[in-house]
Amino acid sequence: MKFSKYKFIILGFFLGILFWIIDSLLDVVAFNLQGDLIIQIFFPRLHEIYVRVLIMFLFIFLGTYAQISHFKRLSESESKLKERVKELNCLYGISKIIEKPNISIEKILKGTLLLIPPAWQFPEITCARISYDHREFTSKNYKKTKFKLKSKVGINKKKLLLEVNYLKDYQFLEEEKYLITDITERLKVILEQKEAEIELFEKDKLLERKVQDLRESEEKYRNLFENSLVGIVIMKGFQVIAANLALS
């Protein structure tokens, strides 16, 4: 496994050795130089040594260059993968927040703010702000800077603004520009659903109050009807529907 980490360097070394052997073979077979193959391999002429060593080092250099490029590509791929995992954790975390029963909009937005810095490339210098329905929520280290990303959406005639700032002059990744849009779009769906739930809850409460008021009014009327000292009779056409005790 250790050798596989340096496979291009090792390959360059063996290609250099292979060239050395092939060149020795050509000297014996093609150019009819004195001596057998073993002598040409281990005891070549001085200028042959220079040429072979030079070409051998060229192969090793090319192998080293290929190995460094390979390590660099692996490092970049690993870095990108880590960033994608952080982004997915952020979006998944937002989805988990709303699973809590009866959670308020304020707690949803504050919970989202906690998830944002770890999802960015430099969490230690990342801060965020959310503005919604004339209310503003910020991360603990929030500071307004010119190094920022913004995303804005409308929700039932209300505006939702998400702003992510770097405290230092660093460039945002292209993926982070997409991420802030994904977060606001996800919040839009969540808040629309939450607003609908709140509206439905308020309508239910209003209906309950009206039913309760109606029951209280009915009870009050019944008590007044039954306990009145004045005789009261309720008729429908020529038929008596009800009469209080005063008529008994």
Contacts in CASP RR format, 6 or more apart in sequence:
PFRMAT RR
TARGET T0000
AUTHOR 0000-0000-0000
METHOD contacts of the structure
MODEL  1
MKFSKYKFIILGFFLGILFWIIDSLLDVVAFNLQGDLIIQIFFPRLHEIY
VRVLIMFLFIFLGTYAQISHFKRLSESESKLKERVKELNCLYGISKIIEK
PNISIEKILKGTLLLIPPAWQFPEITCARISYDHREFTSKNYKKTKFKLK
SKVGINKKKLLLEVNYLKDYQFLEEEKYLITDITERLKVILEQKEAEIEL
FEKDKLLERKVQDLRESEEKYRNLFENSLVGIVIMKGFQVIAANLALS
3 10 0 8 1.000
6 67 0 8 1.000
7 67 0 8 1.000
8 63 0 8 1.000
8 64 0 8 1.000
8 66 0 8 1.000
8 67 0 8 1.000
8 70 0 8 1.000
9 60 0 8 1.000
9 63 0 8 1.000
9 64 0 8 1.000
9 67 0 8 1.000
11 63 0 8 1.000
12 59 0 8 1.000
12 60 0 8 1.000
12 62 0 8 1.000
12 63 0 8 1.000
13 56 0 8 1.000
13 59 0 8 1.000
13 60 0 8 1.000
15 59 0 8 1.000
16 55 0 8 1.000
16 56 0 8 1.000
16 59 0 8 1.000
16 60 0 8 1.000
17 56 0 8 1.000
19 52 0 8 1.000
19 55 0 8 1.000
19 56 0 8 1.000
19 59 0 8 1.000
20 41 0 8 1.000
20 52 0 8 1.000
20 56 0 8 1.000
21 41 0 8 1.000
23 48 0 8 1.000
23 51 0 8 1.000
23 52 0 8 1.000
24 37 0 8 1.000
24 40 0 8 1.000
24 41 0 8 1.000
24 44 0 8 1.000
25 37 0 8 1.000
25 40 0 8 1.000
27 33 0 8 1.000
27 40 0 8 1.000
27 44 0 8 1.000
27 48 0 8 1.000
28 35 0 8 1.000
28 36 0 8 1.000
28 37 0 8 1.000
28 40 0 8 1.000
33 40 0 8 1.000
40 48 0 8 1.000
44 52 0 8 1.000
83 121 0 8 1.000
83 173 0 8 1.000
83 175 0 8 1.000
84 175 0 8 1.000
86 118 0 8 1.000
86 119 0 8 1.000
86 120 0 8 1.000
87 119 0 8 1.000
87 175 0 8 1.000
87 179 0 8 1.000
87 182 0 8 1.000
89 115 0 8 1.000
89 118 0 8 1.000
89 119 0 8 1.000
90 115 0 8 1.000
90 116 0 8 1.000
90 118 0 8 1.000
90 119 0 8 1.000
90 179 0 8 1.000
90 183 0 8 1.000
91 182 0 8 1.000
91 183 0 8 1.000
91 186 0 8 1.000
93 115 0 8 1.000
94 112 0 8 1.000
94 115 0 8 1.000
94 183 0 8 1.000
94 186 0 8 1.000
94 187 0 8 1.000
94 190 0 8 1.000
95 186 0 8 1.000
97 103 0 8 1.000
97 107 0 8 1.000
97 108 0 8 1.000
97 111 0 8 1.000
97 112 0 8 1.000
98 108 0 8 1.000
98 190 0 8 1.000
98 194 0 8 1.000
100 107 0 8 1.000
105 132 0 8 1.000
105 191 0 8 1.000
105 194 0 8 1.000
105 195 0 8 1.000
105 198 0 8 1.000
106 135 0 8 1.000
106 137 0 8 1.000
108 187 0 8 1.000
108 190 0 8 1.000
108 191 0 8 1.000
108 194 0 8 1.000
109 130 0 8 1.000
109 132 0 8 1.000
109 137 0 8 1.000
109 187 0 8 1.000
110 137 0 8 1.000
112 130 0 8 1.000
112 183 0 8 1.000
112 187 0 8 1.000
113 128 0 8 1.000
113 130 0 8 1.000
113 137 0 8 1.000
113 138 0 8 1.000
113 139 0 8 1.000
114 139 0 8 1.000
116 126 0 8 1.000
116 128 0 8 1.000
116 139 0 8 1.000
116 164 0 8 1.000
116 183 0 8 1.000
117 123 0 8 1.000
117 124 0 8 1.000
117 126 0 8 1.000
117 127 0 8 1.000
117 128 0 8 1.000
117 139 0 8 1.000
119 179 0 8 1.000
120 126 0 8 1.000
120 164 0 8 1.000
120 172 0 8 1.000
120 176 0 8 1.000
121 170 0 8 1.000
121 172 0 8 1.000
121 173 0 8 1.000
121 176 0 8 1.000
122 166 0 8 1.000
122 168 0 8 1.000
122 170 0 8 1.000
125 166 0 8 1.000
125 167 0 8 1.000
125 168 0 8 1.000
125 170 0 8 1.000
126 164 0 8 1.000
126 165 0 8 1.000
126 166 0 8 1.000
126 167 0 8 1.000
127 138 0 8 1.000
127 139 0 8 1.000
127 141 0 8 1.000
127 142 0 8 1.000
127 143 0 8 1.000
127 164 0 8 1.000
127 165 0 8 1.000
127 167 0 8 1.000
128 138 0 8 1.000
128 139 0 8 1.000
128 142 0 8 1.000
128 162 0 8 1.000
128 163 0 8 1.000
128 164 0 8 1.000
128 165 0 8 1.000
129 136 0 8 1.000
129 137 0 8 1.000
129 138 0 8 1.000
129 139 0 8 1.000
129 142 0 8 1.000
129 161 0 8 1.000
129 162 0 8 1.000
129 163 0 8 1.000
129 165 0 8 1.000
130 136 0 8 1.000
130 137 0 8 1.000
130 138 0 8 1.000
130 160 0 8 1.000
130 161 0 8 1.000
130 162 0 8 1.000
130 163 0 8 1.000
131 137 0 8 1.000
131 159 0 8 1.000
131 160 0 8 1.000
131 161 0 8 1.000
131 163 0 8 1.000
132 155 0 8 1.000
132 158 0 8 1.000
132 159 0 8 1.000
132 160 0 8 1.000
132 161 0 8 1.000
132 191 0 8 1.000
133 158 0 8 1.000
133 159 0 8 1.000
141 167 0 8 1.000
142 165 0 8 1.000
143 165 0 8 1.000
143 167 0 8 1.000
144 165 0 8 1.000
145 165 0 8 1.000
145 166 0 8 1.000
145 167 0 8 1.000
147 165 0 8 1.000
147 166 0 8 1.000
147 167 0 8 1.000
147 168 0 8 1.000
147 169 0 8 1.000
147 170 0 8 1.000
147 172 0 8 1.000
148 163 0 8 1.000
148 164 0 8 1.000
148 165 0 8 1.000
148 166 0 8 1.000
149 163 0 8 1.000
149 164 0 8 1.000
149 172 0 8 1.000
149 176 0 8 1.000
149 177 0 8 1.000
149 180 0 8 1.000
150 161 0 8 1.000
150 162 0 8 1.000
150 163 0 8 1.000
150 164 0 8 1.000
150 180 0 8 1.000
151 161 0 8 1.000
151 162 0 8 1.000
151 180 0 8 1.000
151 181 0 8 1.000
151 183 0 8 1.000
151 184 0 8 1.000
152 159 0 8 1.000
152 160 0 8 1.000
152 161 0 8 1.000
152 162 0 8 1.000
152 184 0 8 1.000
153 159 0 8 1.000
153 160 0 8 1.000
153 184 0 8 1.000
153 185 0 8 1.000
153 187 0 8 1.000
153 188 0 8 1.000
154 160 0 8 1.000
154 188 0 8 1.000
155 188 0 8 1.000
155 191 0 8 1.000
155 192 0 8 1.000
155 195 0 8 1.000
156 192 0 8 1.000
156 195 0 8 1.000
160 184 0 8 1.000
160 187 0 8 1.000
160 188 0 8 1.000
160 191 0 8 1.000
162 180 0 8 1.000
162 183 0 8 1.000
162 184 0 8 1.000
162 187 0 8 1.000
164 176 0 8 1.000
164 180 0 8 1.000
166 172 0 8 1.000
225 232 0 8 1.000
225 242 0 8 1.000
225 244 0 8 1.000
226 244 0 8 1.000
226 245 0 8 1.000
227 244 0 8 1.000
227 245 0 8 1.000
228 244 0 8 1.000
228 246 0 8 1.000
229 246 0 8 1.000
230 246 0 8 1.000
231 243 0 8 1.000
231 244 0 8 1.000
231 246 0 8 1.000
231 247 0 8 1.000
232 243 0 8 1.000
232 244 0 8 1.000
232 246 0 8 1.000
232 247 0 8 1.000
233 240 0 8 1.000
233 242 0 8 1.000
233 243 0 8 1.000
233 244 0 8 1.000
233 247 0 8 1.000
234 240 0 8 1.000
234 241 0 8 1.000
234 242 0 8 1.000
234 243 0 8 1.000
235 241 0 8 1.000
END
